[in-house]
């Protein structure tokens, strides 16, 4: 389905600034080399009303998060450490949460929710079947459905209003931002707070991180657009922090407008002031050209490695690898295989590339001269950990501009 109105404010002036052509669903890892099903358009547009960047093509929820969905948050040690630190900070900020309900929207396999469940009533909500099953095996209370006003009312009726709502990199995935924030406002207690973390649009633009665009990522936020969407339901930001998660993220603390006087605002006006440039369409004018130059440069680096007799493989099979490899036309003609530590992905194939995913190991890596790091946000960790095991290697880092290290 092609979107004609904004998913946050309903405005009908959406202007395309990035077109990556047709691409398979990024997280639909396949059992066959050239599986992956249908390709869908990847076009990003900016709403001239509230300045939310969003995909025009809205792929069905079951297609995106059905049985082929293979992202498990606990499979990534750096992400698990991030979740533990995040939860610790929230608990520290609010003190004793023993009598306060914590609800995590998009809890995946419960990697963050488990830290709250030890100290207070905790409920998770997630539409993806496999991760929810894993969370339940951990003894966590998780509803297997998308978060909507219906889900909010169901939780509130059974458990009461939430003192804390967590939505960590969730709003990017939803079809209707407005519907989810309406649900948050309904669920949140009058004196409650919602923590919403999203990929930060200014960092995506300035870092040329076009591979973060895939069908599961439907929305890309600035504080300006997030605050405008929340305001429709009486929610206001009282704090805003920029983090380095996923190449640059924004964490916003929201509360009901009636609760604002008691909390004050921290950092919000400063971030909004620095985002003024995003309100002009000229800010998006050079994105397409930069992305196409990255594609051409990366193709040439890989071809040059082959011409010099060097073998090239991929390190990392995150969802963004599907976008990067597919848009850049890199497949089994150029690359040998993919290494990734996520067990659910091993033995399967990156959609649309024919590249098989293997567990990291010296046996395979020993024959490889050069690795293309698709998990580029973990470049330092990958190089530090694996040069000890693999020995000296050449590493291609594709973002923000392709280079060989």
Secondary structure, 3 states (H helix, E strand, C coil): CECCCCCCCCCCCEEEEEEEEEEECCCECECCCCCCCCEEEEEEEEECCCCCEEECECCCHHHHHCCCECCCHHHCHHHHHHHHHHHHHHHHHHCCCCCCCEEEECCCCCCCHHHHHCCCCEEEEECCHHHHHHHHHCCCCEEECCCCHHHHHHHHHHHCCEEEEEEECCHHHCCCHHHHHHHHHHHEEEEEEEEEEEEEHHHHHHCCCHHHCCCCCCEEECHHHHHHHHHCCCEEEEEEEEECHHHCEEEEEEEEHHHHHHHCCECHHHHHHHCHHHHCHHHHCCHHHHHHHHHHHHHHHHHHHHHCCCCEEEECCCHHHHHHHHHCCCCCCCCCCEECCCHHHCCCECCCCCCEEECCCHHHHCCCCEEEECCHHHHHHHHHHHHHHHCCCEEEECCCCCEEC
